[in-house]
Structure formats: C-alpha cells, structure tokens
Amino acid sequence: MTATDSPADATIPVDAPAGDDRSVAVEALEGSFAELMMAYRRHLAAAADRVHPGMLPGTFKVLSLIGRSGSTTLSALTEHLASDKGLVSRSVSELEGLGLVARTLDPGDRRSRLIAVTPEGAERLAVARAPQKGRLFTVLEDWSIDDIRHLTRLLHSLASGETPEA
C-alpha cells in the first residue's frame, strides 16, 4: 500500500478489470461488513455475559433496545427486531425474572403493557456497554468529527436504502 492508497484499497485486487471496479468494491465492502458483524457478535456475547452469566446475545439485544426506547411494548420490540413474538416474549420474561425490566399497564391502551428497564437493568447495561464504548472512542480518536458524521450518514443511508446526500 502506498501513501496515497486508502485502507479500503488494500482489499481490492490490483489486477481487477477497470470495468469491474464497482463489483470489486462492493465485494470488498461485503468482506468488511462480514468482519464487522463477527466483531459485533463477539461484542454482543461478551456484553450479554457481563449483564448476567449465560445470557444469550439475543436477550441482550432486547434489553439494549428497551434501554434505548425508554419504554416500549412487546409488539414494538418484535417489529423493530423483525423477530418472532414468542422469542421476544421469552426474552422479556427472562429479563423481568432477573429484575432488569418491569412491565406496567399502558395508560394509553389498558390491554397493553409497557416494558421499561429498571434501575438495576440500566446499571448493568452501562457496565456491559462500557468496554465497547471505550473501544469505539479509542478507534475514532484520530478521526475528525466531520469524518465520524460522514460515516454516520453513509451507514444510515445504506441501512435505509437511501442514496447518500453529497
């Protein structure tokens, strides 16, 4: 790699046909996403274990989402996670049994229950997230604020299927 190459260029073969640049670049992006997803899965497993030994990563994702939502319903969790309602319900029941979330009647719909993180759940979430939060700050330490914001916009565009604004 030369001084003018970007780190992404390092994964694109030098002998790739010029007309195939987009395909090669997309394949390199897929490889980078695979690496990122593996790292994320390891992070989820470790964070789940920090909340409670033996907790499954999927249950930790449910707890994290409830923590970010403030309070939410089982239906909203299921929809947001694009998951099976029974699976999410079992995760919420496990979290409730551990004292990490509580269910209360929804004042706007007496047939529904709101799920919220308890103070104990919030404390354990903070402890579980701390190592990764610190790592992200460390990795991005030399990045400009503009680059971080630009990456954020690009990732949002990719996730939502929108074309990024220039």
C-alpha positions in Angstrom: 0.0 0.0 0.0 1.3 3.4 -0.9 0.9 6.7 1.0 -2.0 7.7 -1.4 -3.9 4.4 -1.0 -6.8 4.2 1.4 -7.1 1.2 3.7 -10.1 0.0 1.6 -7.9 0.0 -1.5 -5.8 -2.7 0.2 -8.6 -5.2 -0.1 -9.2 -4.6 -3.9 -7.0 -6.7 -6.1 -4.6 -4.7 -8.3 -5.3 -6.8 -11.3 -9.1 -6.3 -11.2 -10.6 -5.3 -14.6 -11.3 -1.5 -14.7 -14.9 -2.0 -15.8 -15.5 -4.2 -12.8 -14.5 -1.6 -10.2 -18.0 -1.4 -8.7 -18.3 -5.1 -8.3 -14.9 -5.5 -6.8 -15.5 -2.5 -4.4 -18.9 -3.9 -3.4 -17.3 -7.3 -2.7 -14.6 -5.7 -0.6 -17.4 -3.8 1.3 -19.2 -7.1 1.9 -16.0 -8.6 3.3 -15.6 -5.6 5.6 -19.2 -6.0 6.8 -18.6 -9.7 7.5 -15.6 -8.7 9.6 -17.6 -6.0 11.4 -20.5 -8.4 12.0 -18.2 -11.1 13.5 -16.7 -8.4 15.8 -20.3 -7.3 16.7 -21.4 -10.8 17.5 -18.3 -11.3 19.8 -19.2 -7.9 21.5 -22.8 -9.0 22.0 -21.8 -12.3 23.6 -19.4 -10.6 25.9 -21.8 -7.8 26.8 -24.6 -10.3 27.5 -22.3 -12.3 29.8 -21.4 -9.1 31.7 -25.1 -8.4 32.3 -25.7 -11.9 33.5 -23.6 -15.0 33.1 -25.1 -17.3 30.4 -27.4 -14.6 29.0 -27.9 -15.1 25.3 -26.9 -12.3 22.9 -30.4 -12.1 21.6 -31.7 -11.4 25.1 -29.1 -8.7 25.5 -30.3 -7.1 22.2 -33.8 -7.0 23.6 -32.5 -5.4 26.8 -30.5 -2.8 24.8 -33.4 -1.9 22.7 -35.7 -1.4 25.7 -33.0 0.7 27.3 -32.8 2.9 24.2 -36.6 3.1 23.8 -37.3 4.3 27.3 -40.4 2.2 27.5 -42.0 0.2 24.7 -44.5 -2.6 24.0 -43.8 -6.2 23.1 -45.3 -5.6 19.7 -43.0 -2.6 19.0 -40.0 -4.7 20.2 -41.0 -7.6 17.9 -41.4 -5.2 14.9 -38.2 -3.4 15.5 -36.2 -6.6 15.9 -38.0 -8.3 13.0 -38.3 -11.3 15.2 -40.7 -13.9 16.4 -43.1 -12.6 19.1 -42.7 -15.7 21.2 -39.0 -15.4 21.2 -39.1 -11.7 22.2 -41.7 -12.5 24.9 -39.5 -15.2 26.4 -36.5 -12.8 26.4 -38.6 -10.1 28.1 -39.8 -12.7 30.7 -36.2 -13.7 31.4 -35.2 -10.1 31.8 -38.1 -9.5 34.1 -37.2 -12.5 36.2 -33.7 -11.1 36.6 -35.1 -7.8 37.7 -33.7 -5.9 34.7 -37.0 -4.8 33.2 -40.5 -4.2 34.5 -43.9 -4.3 32.8 -46.6 -1.8 33.7 -50.1 -1.1 32.3 -50.0 1.2 29.3 -52.2 4.2 30.3 -53.0 4.8 26.6 -54.1 1.2 26.0 -55.2 -0.8 29.1 -54.9 -4.0 27.0 -51.2 -3.5 26.5 -48.2 -3.4 28.8 -45.2 -1.1 28.7 -41.8 -2.6 29.2 -39.0 -0.4 30.7 -35.6 -1.0 32.1 -35.3 -1.0 35.9 -32.6 1.0 37.7 -30.7 -2.4 38.1 -31.1 -3.1 34.4 -29.8 0.4 33.5 -26.8 -0.1 35.7 -26.0 -3.5 34.2 -26.4 -2.2 30.7 -24.0 0.7 31.4 -21.4 -1.8 32.8 -21.9 -4.1 29.8 -21.5 -1.3 27.2 -18.6 0.4 28.8 -15.8 -1.6 27.3 -17.1 -1.3 23.7 -17.9 2.4 24.2 -14.4 3.0 25.3 -13.0 1.0 22.3 -15.1 3.0 19.8 -13.8 6.2 21.3 -10.2 4.9 21.1 -10.6 3.7 17.5 -12.1 7.0 16.4 -9.7 9.2 18.4 -7.8 10.3 15.4 -10.9 10.7 13.1 -12.2 14.2 12.5 -15.7 15.0 13.8 -16.7 15.5 10.1 -15.5 12.0 9.2 -17.4 10.5 12.0 -20.6 12.4 11.0 -20.0 11.4 7.3 -19.7 7.7 8.2 -22.8 8.0 10.3 -24.7 9.5 7.3 -23.4 6.8 5.0 -24.3 4.0 7.3 -27.8 5.4 7.8 -28.2 5.7 4.0 -27.1 2.2 3.5 -29.3 0.8 6.2 -32.4 2.7 5.0 -31.7 2.0 1.3 -31.4 5.7 0.5 -28.8 7.4 -1.7 -26.5 9.4 0.4 -26.5 13.2 0.1 -23.3 14.7 -1.2 
